[in-house]
Amino acid sequence: MTQDKIIVVQIFNDVMDAALAKDKLKENGIDSFLENENPIGLNPLGGTELKIFSRDKEQAEKIIGG
């Protein structure tokens, strides 16, 4: 059984932009996850990572312009 890896498809400086991209992926049937969210919206250590399963990489990049 092959197990999909979870990969970072894009990194956002603004948590709201990350949430919008996550919603756009969900609307297109792609599960995604946000990591390094900061409720204030500021993350000096590199931003909010949008993660997906590797099997969805090509489609996700088309949807969000990765």
Biopython code that builds the backbone (N, CA, C, O; Angstrom):
import numpy as np
from Bio.PDB.StructureBuilder import StructureBuilder

atoms = [
    (1, "MET", "N", (0.841, -1.182, 0.000)),
    (1, "MET", "CA", (0.000, 0.000, 0.000)),
    (1, "MET", "C", (0.886, 1.245, 0.000)),
    (1, "MET", "O", (1.764, 1.388, 0.851)),
    (2, "THR", "N", (0.657, 2.129, -0.943)),
    (2, "THR", "CA", (1.415, 3.369, -1.037)),
    (2, "THR", "C", (0.742, 4.434, -0.186)),
    (2, "THR", "O", (-0.470, 4.639, -0.254)),
    (3, "GLN", "N", (1.551, 5.101, 0.611)),
    (3, "GLN", "CA", (1.013, 6.143, 1.477)),
    (3, "GLN", "C", (1.461, 7.497, 0.942)),
    (3, "GLN", "O", (2.648, 7.710, 0.692)),
    (4, "ASP", "N", (0.509, 8.412, 0.767)),
    (4, "ASP", "CA", (0.838, 9.752, 0.282)),
    (4, "ASP", "C", (1.588, 10.528, 1.348)),
    (4, "ASP", "O", (1.262, 10.474, 2.534)),
    (5, "LYS", "N", (2.597, 11.246, 0.896)),
    (5, "LYS", "CA", (3.323, 12.140, 1.782)),
    (5, "LYS", "C", (2.575, 13.462, 1.857)),
    (5, "LYS", "O", (1.867, 13.845, 0.926)),
    (6, "ILE", "N", (2.742, 14.143, 2.965)),
    (6, "ILE", "CA", (2.200, 15.496, 3.103)),
    (6, "ILE", "C", (3.328, 16.450, 2.737)),
    (6, "ILE", "O", (4.438, 16.355, 3.263)),
    (7, "ILE", "N", (3.025, 17.372, 1.825)),
    (7, "ILE", "CA", (4.035, 18.312, 1.329)),
    (7, "ILE", "C", (3.542, 19.748, 1.470)),
    (7, "ILE", "O", (2.341, 19.997, 1.573)),
    (8, "VAL", "N", (4.475, 20.677, 1.473)),
    (8, "VAL", "CA", (4.143, 22.108, 1.476)),
    (8, "VAL", "C", (3.954, 22.535, 0.029)),
    (8, "VAL", "O", (4.858, 22.390, -0.794)),
    (9, "VAL", "N", (2.773, 23.061, -0.276)),
    (9, "VAL", "CA", (2.514, 23.512, -1.641)),
    (9, "VAL", "C", (2.769, 25.014, -1.792)),
    (9, "VAL", "O", (3.096, 25.489, -2.879)),
    (10, "GLN", "N", (2.617, 25.758, -0.685)),
    (10, "GLN", "CA", (2.876, 27.203, -0.743)),
    (10, "GLN", "C", (3.039, 27.731, 0.675)),
    (10, "GLN", "O", (2.474, 27.181, 1.620)),
    (11, "ILE", "N", (3.814, 28.800, 0.816)),
    (11, "ILE", "CA", (4.005, 29.473, 2.105)),
    (11, "ILE", "C", (3.483, 30.898, 1.967)),
    (11, "ILE", "O", (3.798, 31.600, 1.005)),
    (12, "PHE", "N", (2.679, 31.314, 2.943)),
    (12, "PHE", "CA", (2.044, 32.633, 2.920)),
    (12, "PHE", "C", (2.552, 33.485, 4.075)),
    (12, "PHE", "O", (2.758, 32.984, 5.180)),
    (13, "ASN", "N", (2.751, 34.762, 3.819)),
    (13, "ASN", "CA", (3.103, 35.706, 4.877)),
    (13, "ASN", "C", (1.866, 36.156, 5.639)),
    (13, "ASN", "O", (1.965, 36.583, 6.789)),
    (14, "ASP", "N", (0.711, 36.063, 5.010)),
    (14, "ASP", "CA", (-0.555, 36.503, 5.604)),
    (14, "ASP", "C", (-1.458, 35.293, 5.828)),
    (14, "ASP", "O", (-1.770, 34.561, 4.888)),
    (15, "VAL", "N", (-1.872, 35.088, 7.070)),
    (15, "VAL", "CA", (-2.701, 33.929, 7.404)),
    (15, "VAL", "C", (-4.052, 33.975, 6.690)),
    (15, "VAL", "O", (-4.629, 32.927, 6.399)),
    (16, "MET", "N", (-4.559, 35.166, 6.406)),
    (16, "MET", "CA", (-5.834, 35.279, 5.688)),
    (16, "MET", "C", (-5.697, 34.779, 4.248)),
    (16, "MET", "O", (-6.597, 34.116, 3.733)),
    (17, "ASP", "N", (-4.588, 35.091, 3.608)),
    (17, "ASP", "CA", (-4.344, 34.588, 2.253)),
    (17, "ASP", "C", (-4.240, 33.065, 2.261)),
    (17, "ASP", "O", (-4.738, 32.393, 1.357)),
    (18, "ALA", "N", (-3.592, 32.533, 3.286)),
    (18, "ALA", "CA", (-3.469, 31.076, 3.412)),
    (18, "ALA", "C", (-4.844, 30.438, 3.582)),
    (18, "ALA", "O", (-5.128, 29.404, 2.978)),
    (19, "ALA", "N", (-5.693, 31.048, 4.400)),
    (19, "ALA", "CA", (-7.039, 30.515, 4.630)),
    (19, "ALA", "C", (-7.878, 30.567, 3.352)),
    (19, "ALA", "O", (-8.647, 29.645, 3.079)),
    (20, "LEU", "N", (-7.734, 31.627, 2.575)),
    (20, "LEU", "CA", (-8.467, 31.730, 1.305)),
    (20, "LEU", "C", (-8.023, 30.646, 0.323)),
    (20, "LEU", "O", (-8.852, 30.046, -0.362)),
    (21, "ALA", "N", (-6.726, 30.402, 0.257)),
    (21, "ALA", "CA", (-6.213, 29.349, -0.627)),
    (21, "ALA", "C", (-6.701, 27.979, -0.167)),
    (21, "ALA", "O", (-7.051, 27.134, -0.991)),
    (22, "LYS", "N", (-6.725, 27.760, 1.139)),
    (22, "LYS", "CA", (-7.219, 26.494, 1.695)),
    (22, "LYS", "C", (-8.682, 26.291, 1.316)),
    (22, "LYS", "O", (-9.079, 25.193, 0.928)),
    (23, "ASP", "N", (-9.479, 27.346, 1.427)),
    (23, "ASP", "CA", (-10.902, 27.265, 1.054)),
    (23, "ASP", "C", (-11.069, 26.968, -0.435)),
    (23, "ASP", "O", (-11.943, 26.194, -0.826)),
    (24, "LYS", "N", (-10.230, 27.586, -1.258)),
    (24, "LYS", "CA", (-10.300, 27.365, -2.702)),
    (24, "LYS", "C", (-9.994, 25.900, -3.034)),
    (24, "LYS", "O", (-10.639, 25.301, -3.894)),
    (25, "LEU", "N", (-9.005, 25.336, -2.343)),
    (25, "LEU", "CA", (-8.680, 23.920, -2.557)),
    (25, "LEU", "C", (-9.837, 23.028, -2.114)),
    (25, "LEU", "O", (-10.182, 22.063, -2.796)),
    (26, "LYS", "N", (-10.429, 23.355, -0.973)),
    (26, "LYS", "CA", (-11.556, 22.566, -0.464)),
    (26, "LYS", "C", (-12.717, 22.569, -1.456)),
    (26, "LYS", "O", (-13.348, 21.536, -1.684)),
    (27, "GLU", "N", (-12.995, 23.727, -2.043)),
    (27, "GLU", "CA", (-14.071, 23.840, -3.041)),
    (27, "GLU", "C", (-13.824, 22.928, -4.239)),
    (27, "GLU", "O", (-14.761, 22.529, -4.929)),
    (28, "ASN", "N", (-12.561, 22.604, -4.478)),
    (28, "ASN", "CA", (-12.184, 21.752, -5.601)),
    (28, "ASN", "C", (-11.875, 20.318, -5.171)),
    (28, "ASN", "O", (-11.289, 19.547, -5.931)),
    (29, "GLY", "N", (-12.270, 19.971, -3.956)),
    (29, "GLY", "CA", (-12.143, 18.595, -3.484)),
    (29, "GLY", "C", (-10.759, 18.178, -3.027)),
    (29, "GLY", "O", (-10.455, 16.986, -2.975)),
    (30, "ILE", "N", (-9.914, 19.151, -2.696)),
    (30, "ILE", "CA", (-8.561, 18.832, -2.234)),
    (30, "ILE", "C", (-8.452, 19.132, -0.743)),
    (30, "ILE", "O", (-8.700, 20.253, -0.300)),
    (31, "ASP", "N", (-8.077, 18.108, 0.020)),
    (31, "ASP", "CA", (-7.845, 18.291, 1.449)),
    (31, "ASP", "C", (-6.528, 19.025, 1.647)),
    (31, "ASP", "O", (-5.537, 18.725, 0.981)),
    (32, "SER", "N", (-6.520, 19.982, 2.558)),
    (32, "SER", "CA", (-5.294, 20.717, 2.850)),
    (32, "SER", "C", (-5.270, 21.085, 4.327)),
    (32, "SER", "O", (-6.276, 21.000, 5.031)),
    (33, "PHE", "N", (-4.086, 21.496, 4.771)),
    (33, "PHE", "CA", (-3.865, 21.798, 6.177)),
    (33, "PHE", "C", (-2.999, 23.042, 6.280)),
    (33, "PHE", "O", (-2.124, 23.269, 5.445)),
    (34, "LEU", "N", (-3.245, 23.842, 7.303)),
    (34, "LEU", "CA", (-2.401, 25.008, 7.555)),
    (34, "LEU", "C", (-1.520, 24.713, 8.755)),
    (34, "LEU", "O", (-1.973, 24.154, 9.753)),
    (35, "GLU", "N", (-0.260, 25.094, 8.645)),
    (35, "GLU", "CA", (0.673, 24.911, 9.744)),
    (35, "GLU", "C", (1.395, 26.222, 9.989)),
    (35, "GLU", "O", (1.629, 26.996, 9.061)),
    (36, "ASN", "N", (1.744, 26.466, 11.234)),
    (36, "ASN", "CA", (2.413, 27.700, 11.659)),
    (36, "ASN", "C", (1.477, 28.894, 11.587)),
    (36, "ASN", "O", (1.906, 30.023, 11.346)),
    (37, "GLU", "N", (0.178, 28.627, 11.801)),
    (37, "GLU", "CA", (-0.776, 29.738, 11.859)),
    (37, "GLU", "C", (-0.493, 30.552, 13.107)),
    (37, "GLU", "O", (-0.120, 30.014, 14.150)),
    (38, "ASN", "N", (-0.674, 31.839, 12.985)),
    (38, "ASN", "CA", (-0.518, 32.723, 14.123)),
    (38, "ASN", "C", (-1.770, 33.582, 14.175)),
    (38, "ASN", "O", (-2.069, 34.282, 13.208)),
    (39, "PRO", "N", (-2.513, 33.549, 15.283)),
    (39, "PRO", "CA", (-3.775, 34.288, 15.337)),
    (39, "PRO", "C", (-3.638, 35.785, 15.082)),
    (39, "PRO", "O", (-4.599, 36.427, 14.661)),
    (40, "ILE", "N", (-2.475, 36.339, 15.327)),
    (40, "ILE", "CA", (-2.265, 37.761, 15.099)),
    (40, "ILE", "C", (-2.027, 38.032, 13.612)),
    (40, "ILE", "O", (-2.220, 39.152, 13.139)),
    (41, "GLY", "N", (-1.610, 37.007, 12.889)),
    (41, "GLY", "CA", (-1.331, 37.177, 11.471)),
    (41, "GLY", "C", (0.121, 37.518, 11.184)),
    (41, "GLY", "O", (0.499, 37.744, 10.034)),
    (42, "LEU", "N", (0.927, 37.556, 12.225)),
    (42, "LEU", "CA", (2.345, 37.864, 12.054)),
    (42, "LEU", "C", (3.163, 36.645, 12.449)),
    (42, "LEU", "O", (2.979, 36.091, 13.533)),
    (43, "ASN", "N", (4.052, 36.235, 11.583)),
    (43, "ASN", "CA", (4.903, 35.107, 11.898)),
    (43, "ASN", "C", (6.311, 35.411, 11.402)),
    (43, "ASN", "O", (6.602, 35.231, 10.219)),
    (44, "PRO", "N", (7.176, 35.864, 12.282)),
    (44, "PRO", "CA", (8.523, 36.248, 11.864)),
    (44, "PRO", "C", (9.400, 35.068, 11.467)),
    (44, "PRO", "O", (10.502, 35.265, 10.955)),
    (45, "LEU", "N", (8.931, 33.844, 11.695)),
    (45, "LEU", "CA", (9.758, 32.671, 11.425)),
    (45, "LEU", "C", (9.474, 32.017, 10.086)),
    (45, "LEU", "O", (9.924, 30.893, 9.863)),
    (46, "GLY", "N", (8.756, 32.660, 9.192)),
    (46, "GLY", "CA", (8.642, 32.089, 7.869)),
    (46, "GLY", "C", (7.261, 31.954, 7.284)),
    (46, "GLY", "O", (7.137, 31.495, 6.149)),
    (47, "GLY", "N", (6.233, 32.319, 7.982)),
    (47, "GLY", "CA", (4.907, 32.310, 7.393)),
    (47, "GLY", "C", (4.099, 31.055, 7.655)),
    (47, "GLY", "O", (4.541, 30.137, 8.345)),
    (48, "THR", "N", (2.901, 31.040, 7.085)),
    (48, "THR", "CA", (1.955, 29.939, 7.243)),
    (48, "THR", "C", (2.103, 28.990, 6.065)),
    (48, "THR", "O", (2.020, 29.400, 4.907)),
    (49, "GLU", "N", (2.323, 27.719, 6.373)),
    (49, "GLU", "CA", (2.500, 26.710, 5.330)),
    (49, "GLU", "C", (1.162, 26.072, 4.984)),
    (49, "GLU", "O", (0.413, 25.659, 5.869)),
    (50, "LEU", "N", (0.870, 25.996, 3.693)),
    (50, "LEU", "CA", (-0.303, 25.290, 3.192)),
    (50, "LEU", "C", (0.176, 23.925, 2.736)),
    (50, "LEU", "O", (0.989, 23.812, 1.818)),
    (51, "LYS", "N", (-0.339, 22.884, 3.390)),
    (51, "LYS", "CA", (0.116, 21.521, 3.112)),
    (51, "LYS", "C", (-0.998, 20.698, 2.483)),
    (51, "LYS", "O", (-2.178, 20.864, 2.789)),
    (52, "ILE", "N", (-0.580, 19.807, 1.594)),
    (52, "ILE", "CA", (-1.509, 18.924, 0.891)),
    (52, "ILE", "C", (-0.881, 17.540, 0.787)),
    (52, "ILE", "O", (0.285, 17.345, 1.131)),
    (53, "PHE", "N", (-1.673, 16.579, 0.307)),
    (53, "PHE", "CA", (-1.123, 15.271, -0.008)),
    (53, "PHE", "C", (-0.404, 15.367, -1.349)),
    (53, "PHE", "O", (-0.855, 16.067, -2.256)),
    (54, "SER", "N", (0.706, 14.667, -1.468)),
    (54, "SER", "CA", (1.523, 14.751, -2.683)),
    (54, "SER", "C", (0.742, 14.390, -3.943)),
    (54, "SER", "O", (1.045, 14.907, -5.018)),
    (55, "ARG", "N", (-0.244, 13.524, -3.834)),
    (55, "ARG", "CA", (-1.036, 13.122, -5.009)),
    (55, "ARG", "C", (-1.814, 14.297, -5.613)),
    (55, "ARG", "O", (-2.197, 14.251, -6.782)),
    (56, "ASP", "N", (-2.048, 15.357, -4.813)),
    (56, "ASP", "CA", (-2.843, 16.504, -5.264)),
    (56, "ASP", "C", (-1.992, 17.688, -5.724)),
    (56, "ASP", "O", (-2.533, 18.743, -6.054)),
    (57, "LYS", "N", (-0.676, 17.526, -5.749)),
    (57, "LYS", "CA", (0.232, 18.649, -6.013)),
    (57, "LYS", "C", (-0.067, 19.362, -7.334)),
    (57, "LYS", "O", (-0.235, 20.581, -7.353)),
    (58, "GLU", "N", (-0.133, 18.629, -8.410)),
    (58, "GLU", "CA", (-0.317, 19.253, -9.722)),
    (58, "GLU", "C", (-1.634, 20.024, -9.803)),
    (58, "GLU", "O", (-1.663, 21.158, -10.281)),
    (59, "GLN", "N", (-2.712, 19.415, -9.340)),
    (59, "GLN", "CA", (-4.023, 20.073, -9.388)),
    (59, "GLN", "C", (-4.047, 21.293, -8.466)),
    (59, "GLN", "O", (-4.579, 22.339, -8.837)),
    (60, "ALA", "N", (-3.477, 21.165, -7.274)),
    (60, "ALA", "CA", (-3.463, 22.276, -6.322)),
    (60, "ALA", "C", (-2.696, 23.470, -6.877)),
    (60, "ALA", "O", (-3.128, 24.612, -6.722)),
    (61, "GLU", "N", (-1.568, 23.216, -7.518)),
    (61, "GLU", "CA", (-0.783, 24.308, -8.086)),
    (61, "GLU", "C", (-1.547, 25.029, -9.190)),
    (61, "GLU", "O", (-1.420, 26.244, -9.339)),
    (62, "LYS", "N", (-2.329, 24.298, -9.956)),
    (62, "LYS", "CA", (-3.153, 24.932, -10.989)),
    (62, "LYS", "C", (-4.222, 25.822, -10.360)),
    (62, "LYS", "O", (-4.522, 26.900, -10.873)),
    (63, "ILE", "N", (-4.793, 25.369, -9.250)),
    (63, "ILE", "CA", (-5.890, 26.093, -8.599)),
    (63, "ILE", "C", (-5.399, 27.361, -7.907)),
    (63, "ILE", "O", (-6.012, 28.421, -8.037)),
    (64, "ILE", "N", (-4.293, 27.252, -7.173)),
    (64, "ILE", "CA", (-3.828, 28.402, -6.391)),
    (64, "ILE", "C", (-2.627, 29.106, -7.012)),
    (64, "ILE", "O", (-2.115, 30.076, -6.454)),
    (65, "GLY", "N", (-2.185, 28.626, -8.149)),
    (65, "GLY", "CA", (-1.062, 29.276, -8.824)),
    (65, "GLY", "C", (0.267, 29.060, -8.143)),
    (65, "GLY", "O", (1.135, 29.932, -8.173)),
    (66, "GLY", "N", (0.437, 27.882, -7.516)),
    (66, "GLY", "CA", (1.659, 27.532, -6.788)),
    (66, "GLY", "C", (2.872, 27.634, -7.618)),
    (66, "GLY", "O", (3.973, 27.370, -7.137)),
]
sb = StructureBuilder()
sb.init_structure("model")
sb.init_model(0)
sb.init_chain("A")
sb.init_seg("    ")
for serial, (resi, resn, name, xyz) in enumerate(atoms, 1):
    if name == "N":
        sb.init_residue(resn, " ", resi, " ")
    sb.init_atom(name, np.array(xyz, "f"), 0.0, 1.0, " ", f" {name:<3s}", serial, name[0])
structure = sb.get_structure()
